[in-house]
């Protein structure tokens, strides 16, 4: 059996170990890009087009903070959940909370 290493998280933006509070909306999507402290997720949504009385598929990309304690856990193609928080930077307004499944999920 592999031993679980105790990961020390010194990230003040971590919702579990830091002081960052989460509120508002939550989204689930696939990780399409990974940076040292940030991930980009993408998910599909349907939009009603009033003129044609039909639905169209659109894709949305959101940037989320990646806490230090989850860096090795989350990889490209994983299906994760993010939750809204206060603005951390110009484009980051969400925090990665948990990994739901590995690989591609449609």
HELIX and SHEET records of a PDB file:
HELIX    1   1 UNK A   68  UNK A   70  5                                   3    
SHEET    1   A 5 UNK A  54  UNK A  65  0                                        
SHEET    2   A 5 UNK A  38  UNK A  49 -1                                        
SHEET    3   A 5 UNK A  22  UNK A  34 -1                                        
SHEET    4   A 5 UNK A  79  UNK A  85 -1                                        
SHEET    5   A 5 UNK A  94  UNK A 101 -1                                        
END                                                                             
